[in-house]
């Protein structure tokens, strides 16, 4: 921001008496409203430096970041529900699988499960044969 201030009628001429100092402050505010959405935005900026010495006909003040205060706000009204259901718009990035297809058959190339079942049946047969009383001896 650039600004010019002209000082006239100072009570003390330069070079005589105590030095002249100024308290310098600057501010800027803007706001807008979007008529289509009803959103309202506001931005503000301000800065201040105290006791700036007036040494000549012109002074220049460049505000440091630490001397500046910025703020922004954006507020939008909540949309009023209409009760309507909107359609889906867009295309998926990946085509989903069909939902009416039967599941794929299980892999029957592995016989490990059959071997385990066979071993368990054989072990059960041995246990039954060992605990069964013999018919010939009584």
Backbone as a ProteinNet text record, in pm:
[ID]
protein_1_A
[PRIMARY]
XXXXXXXXXXXXXXXXXXXXXXXXXXXXXXXXXXXXXXXXXXXXXXXXXXXXXXXXXXXXXXXXXXXXXXXXXXXXXXXXXXXXXXXXXXXXXXXXXXXXXXXXXXXXXXXXXXXXXXXXXXXXXXXXXXXXXXXXXX
[TERTIARY]
84	0	88.3	52.9	124.4	27.8	80.2	-1	87	28.4	102.4	30.6	107.9	51.3	132.8	66.8	132.8	114.6	225.2	221.8	243.8	148.7	161.3	129.1	188.6	156.9	206	318.7	374.5	419.1	398	430.6	579.7	662.7	806.6	873.9	959.4	1032.1	1138.9	1171.3	1276.4	1407.8	1478.3	1608.5	1602.6	1483.8	1472.1	1383.2	1423.5	1342.1	1343.2	1254.3	1251.2	1204	1246	1208.4	1058.9	1006.9	865.8	854.2	760.3	733.5	585.9	557.6	420.2	387.2	263.7	211.9	141.7	191.4	140.5	59.4	-62	-144.9	-211.3	-234.4	-299.1	-395.7	-503.3	-602.6	-670.5	-712	-786	-888	-1010	-1115.4	-1188.1	-1217	-1297.4	-1399.2	-1510.4	-1610.6	-1682.1	-1740.5	-1814.9	-1925.1	-2023.3	-2130.7	-2156	-2160.3	-2188	-2339.3	-2399.6	-2545.9	-2598.9	-2516.7	-2561.8	-2572.7	-2474.9	-2473.1	-2516	-2512.3	-2543.8	-2427.3	-2309.2	-2191.4	-2140	-2093	-2040.7	-1896.7	-1807.1	-1666.3	-1618	-1519.3	-1462.2	-1313.4	-1233.9	-1090	-1055	-961.4	-915.1	-765	-701.4	-558.2	-535.9	-446.7	-411.3	-267.8	-205.9	-69.7	-51.1	43.6	65.8	211.9	268	401.8	396.5	445.3	439.9	573.3	566	683.1	779.1	726.5	811.3	869.3	1002.8	1062	1044.5	1014.4	1003.7	1137	1220.4	1353.8	1364.6	1268.6	1278	1138.9	1134.8	1007.8	917.7	975.4	896.1	944.8	852.3	890.1	835	899.7	855.1	845.9	734.4	715	682.5	769.5	744.2	717.7	594.2	556.6	616.4	672.9	725.2	608	631	526.1	472.2	560	516.5	424.9	424.5	339.7	203.3	184.1	62.7	-34.3	-162.1	-267.5	-362	-379.8	-469	-580.9	-697.5	-805.3	-895.6	-949.3	-1041.9	-1153.2	-1271.1	-1382.9	-1471.1	-1535.4	-1628.6	-1743.3	-1863.4	-1980.3	-2084.4	-2142.6	-2243.9	-2368.7	-2486.2	-2608.8	-2624.6	-2686.3	-2714.2	-2821.5	-2802.1	-2904.3	-3032.1	-3143.9	-3273.3	-3305	-3331.2	-3361.4	-3491.8	-3491.7	-3610.2	-3688.6	-3627.1	-3693.1	-3675	-3623	-3600	-3476.1	-3476.3	-3360.8	-3296.6	-3170.9	-3100	-3042.5	-3025.4	-2966.5	-2816.2	-2757.3	-2611.9	-2553.4	-2450.9	-2385.1	-2239	-2185.6	-2044.2	-2020.6	-1894.2	-1853.2	-1750.4	-1767.2	-1667.8	-1532.9	-1427.5	-1292.6	-1263	-1322.9	-1303.2	-1441	-1456.9	-1586.3	-1605.8	-1713.7	-1736.1	-1773.9	-1750.6	-1785.6	-1937.1	-1984.7	-2129.2	-2183.5	-2305.4	-2364.9	-2457.8	-2483.7	-2574.7	-2501	-2369.4	-2291.9	-2277.9	-2273.8	-2254.1	-2109.4	-2085	-1946.2	-1862	-1735.5	-1643.9	-1632	-1618.5	-1604.2	-1473.2	-1476.1	-1357.1	-1247.9	-1125.5	-1010.7	-1001.2	-1017.4	-1015.2	-881.9	-784	-654.5	-575.3	-610.5	-538.6	-604.2	-525.9	-578.7	-538.6	-481.7	-439.2	-554.9	-669.2	-787.2	-838.3	-836.2	-881.6	-790.2	-662.8	-567.4	-591.6	-615.6	-640	-767.3	-874	-1000	-979.5	-906.5	-879.6	-802.4	-701.7	-624	-710.7	-797.5	-885.5	-982.2	-1038.1	-1128.2	-1054	-931.8	-852	-819.4	-783.8	-752.9	-876.6	-992.8	-1116.9	-1147	-1123.9	-1146.5	-1055.3	-929.4	-835.7	-877.2	-920.1	-962.3	-1084.8	-1182.1	-1301.5	-1267.3	-1175.3	-1135.7	-1064.5	-987.6	-911.7	-1001.3	-1105.4	-1188.4	-1309.5	-1338.2	-1453.8	-1425.7	-1515.3	-1490.6	-1497	-1417.1	-1411.8	-1532.7	-1595.4	-1716.1	-1687.4	-1572.8	-1543	-1505.4	-1460.3	-1414.6	-1513.4	-1571.2	-1658.8	-1647.4
-117.1	0	123	216.3	344.1	452.1	541	652.3	774.7	891.4	1016.3	1102.4	1158.9	1251.8	1380.4	1493.4	1624.2	1686.6	1726.6	1784.9	1935.2	2009.5	2155.6	2209.5	2319.3	2387.9	2316	2245	2181.5	2289.4	2272	2378.4	2403.2	2311	2328.1	2312	2408.3	2396.7	2290.7	2231.7	2131.5	2194.3	2119.4	2165	2242.8	2279.7	2354.3	2276.4	2257.4	2191.2	2039.8	1976.2	1829.4	1781.4	1659.7	1603.4	1571.9	1577.7	1547.1	1399.7	1330.7	1189.8	1173.7	1074.7	1045.3	900.2	878.9	742.5	712.7	614.8	584.3	455.4	462.9	342.4	341.1	221.5	205.4	88	96.4	-11.4	-19.2	-139.5	-160.6	-270.7	-250.2	-350.1	-364.3	-487.1	-515.2	-622.4	-620.7	-725	-748.3	-865.4	-897.9	-996.9	-1002.4	-1100.5	-1159.9	-1291.8	-1361.7	-1375.2	-1306.9	-1311.3	-1450.2	-1532	-1664.3	-1760	-1756.5	-1850.2	-1786	-1653	-1584.8	-1583	-1629.7	-1630.1	-1487.3	-1457.7	-1325.2	-1341.4	-1263.5	-1269.1	-1133	-1132.7	-1006.6	-1027.2	-928	-927.4	-795.4	-802.3	-677.8	-686.5	-571.5	-560.3	-434	-441.4	-321.6	-334.3	-219.4	-214.9	-84.9	-86.9	33.4	38.3	158.6	182.3	314.5	312.3	430.6	504.3	633.8	721.8	715.4	736.4	742.7	884.3	896.7	1032.3	1100.2	1231	1312.1	1384.6	1335.2	1391.7	1482.4	1481.2	1561.5	1594.6	1629.1	1666.2	1545.3	1427.9	1306.7	1194.3	1110	990.9	870.2	758.9	635.2	528.5	461.9	356.4	227.7	130.2	-3.6	-93.9	-139.1	-221.1	-361.3	-407.1	-544.3	-641.6	-766.2	-868.5	-873.7	-857.4	-865.9	-748.5	-640.3	-524.7	-532.6	-632.9	-642.1	-744.8	-715.1	-807	-827.5	-952.5	-985.7	-1074.4	-1060.9	-1155	-1168.2	-1286.7	-1316.3	-1403.2	-1385.1	-1470.4	-1497.1	-1612	-1650.3	-1724	-1677	-1745.3	-1761.8	-1880.5	-1913.2	-1962.5	-1927.4	-1975.4	-2125.8	-2191.4	-2334	-2353	-2448.1	-2469.4	-2526.3	-2485	-2533.9	-2665.8	-2773.4	-2901.5	-2892.7	-2950.6	-2947.1	-3077	-3185.6	-3315.6	-3392.2	-3326.7	-3395	-3482.8	-3588.6	-3676.7	-3651.8	-3617.2	-3589.8	-3717.2	-3717.7	-3831.8	-3832.3	-3946.7	-3959.4	-3903.4	-3824.2	-3764.5	-3803.5	-3852.2	-3884.2	-4025.3	-4056.6	-4188.5	-4242.2	-4368	-4421.7	-4438.4	-4426	-4441.4	-4585.6	-4680.4	-4822.4	-4884.3	-4969.5	-5034.5	-5139.9	-5131	-5229.9	-5364.7	-5473.8	-5606	-5620.9	-5710.5	-5731.3	-5790.6	-5751.1	-5798.9	-5916.5	-5955.1	-6066.3	-6194.7	-6198.1	-6316.3	-6409.2	-6541.2	-6641	-6635	-6672.4	-6670.5	-6772.6	-6747	-6837.2	-6968.5	-7081.7	-7210.6	-7213.8	-7291	-7303.1	-7376.1	-7348.7	-7412.3	-7556.6	-7652.3	-7794.9	-7859.3	-7782.1	-7840.5	-7880	-7830.4	-7864.3	-7985.8	-8090.2	-8213.1	-8224.3	-8118	-8122.6	-8145.8	-8083	-8100.3	-8242.8	-8306.7	-8446.4	-8540.7	-8514.4	-8599.6	-8590.3	-8470.7	-8452.4	-8525.2	-8513.1	-8581	-8732.2	-8781.6	-8925.9	-8975.7	-8898.6	-8938.7	-8939.3	-8839.6	-8835.5	-8953.6	-8992.3	-9107	-9236.7	-9248.3	-9368.1	-9377.3	-9267.4	-9265.8	-9301.5	-9250.9	-9282.9	-9432.2	-9489.5	-9634.4	-9716.6	-9677.5	-9750.4	-9743	-9627.2	-9610.1	-9697.1	-9699.6	-9782	-9930.1	-9972	-10114	-10154.1	-10060	-10093.8	-10101.8	-10023.8	-10023.8	-10116.4	-10172.7	-10259	-10395.3	-10445.3	-10578.7	-10686.7	-10787	-10894.6	-10986.6	-11026.6	-11106.4	-11252.3	-11301.5	-11441.9	-11470.9	-11381.2	-11405.2	-11347.1	-11424.3	-11379.4	-11465.1
0	0	0	-81.4	-84.5	-37.3	40.9	88.5	105.4	86	99.9	202.1	294.2	393	386.6	377.3	374.5	512.4	572.9	706.6	695.9	744.1	742.2	881.3	911.6	1036.1	1160.1	1148.8	1267.6	1365.5	1493.3	1589.3	1606.9	1564.3	1582.5	1446.4	1408.1	1283	1295.8	1182.2	1182.6	1227.9	1308.7	1356.2	1486.1	1532	1656.2	1751.7	1871.2	1972.9	1956.3	2029.8	2023.8	1886.4	1848	1718.8	1711.7	1592.7	1570.9	1535.5	1599.4	1568.3	1536.2	1455.2	1417.1	1451.4	1487.7	1500.3	1368.2	1294.8	1161.2	1167.1	1113.3	1103.7	967.2	917	786.8	796.7	719.5	721.1	585.3	550.8	427.2	452.3	407.5	422.1	290.5	253	134	168.7	97.1	116.1	-16	-28.6	-150	-115.9	-204.5	-190.6	-328	-334.6	-458.5	-472.7	-570.3	-581.6	-617.5	-681.3	-722.7	-604.4	-514.3	-401.3	-270	-262.1	-137.4	-39.6	-82.2	5.2	23.1	142.9	176.8	223.4	164.3	202.4	247.2	335	383.5	409.3	372.2	398.2	465.2	558.3	619.7	644.5	642.8	666.7	745.9	844.2	919.7	968.7	990.4	1042.3	1118.7	1211.7	1293.8	1336.8	1334.8	1388.9	1464.5	1586.5	1673.4	1671.1	1692.1	1708.9	1590.8	1470.2	1351.2	1344.5	1343.5	1342.6	1206.8	1211.6	1089.3	1075.4	982.5	966.1	844.3	756.7	634.8	584.2	455.3	394.3	370.3	362.8	335.4	427.1	464.9	541	465.7	484.2	422.5	530.8	533.2	633	558.8	568.6	515.9	634.9	646.7	761.9	750	859.7	866	881.7	849.5	861.5	1004.6	1101.5	1241.7	1282.1	1204.1	1234.9	1165.8	1079.6	1000	1057.4	1044.1	1088	969.5	929.1	818.2	869.2	810.7	841.6	720.1	703.1	594	648.4	593.2	633.6	512.2	512.6	407.3	473.3	451.3	507.6	397.9	395.7	295.7	367.4	316.7	380.3	358.4	455.5	442.7	335.9	246.1	143.7	205.6	151.9	199.6	129.5	204.9	140.8	61.5	-58.9	-143.6	-137.6	-91.3	-88.2	-217.5	-321.7	-448.2	-438.7	-518.1	-526.7	-661.4	-659.6	-783.3	-842.3	-971.7	-1040.4	-1026	-1048.6	-1042	-1170	-1155.2	-1269.8	-1263.8	-1373.6	-1377.9	-1425.7	-1445.6	-1491.6	-1393.6	-1349.8	-1256.7	-1325.4	-1250.3	-1304.2	-1342.3	-1272.4	-1298.5	-1314.4	-1414.1	-1434.2	-1325.8	-1247	-1142.2	-1202.9	-1129.6	-1182.3	-1191.5	-1278.1	-1287.9	-1158.7	-1124.8	-1000	-1020.1	-1146.4	-1170.6	-1208.3	-1200.5	-1237.3	-1117.5	-1146.4	-1040.3	-993.8	-867.8	-820.5	-895	-907.2	-976.8	-900.2	-971.1	-901.2	-823.5	-716.7	-632.2	-708.5	-674.2	-738	-689.6	-783.3	-745.8	-776.5	-818.1	-852	-728.5	-611.7	-489.5	-425	-399.5	-339.1	-192.8	-139.2	1	95.1	66.9	152.3	149.8	32.6	21.8	98.4	96.4	168.5	318.5	368.6	512.2	553.2	473.5	505.8	504.8	406.5	399.6	520	563.3	681.3	807	821.8	939.2	940.3	824.5	817.8	850.3	799.3	829.6	977.2	1040.4	1183.5	1265.2	1224.7	1295.3	1284.1	1167.7	1150.1	1238.6	1251.5	1337.7	1484.2	1527.6	1666.4	1694.4	1604.9	1623.8	1625.3	1541.9	1538.3	1666.4	1723.3	1844.1	1966.5	1975.4	2097.3	2085.1	1971.8	1953.8	2018.1	2096.6	2157	2049.5	2069.1	1972.6	1991.8	1884	1891.9	1932	1897.1	1924	2068.2	2141.3	2278.1	2377.6	2451.1	2558.4	2674.6
[MASK]
++++++++++++++++++++++++++++++++++++++++++++++++++++++++++++++++++++++++++++++++++++++++++++++++++++++++++++++++++++++++++++++++++++++++++

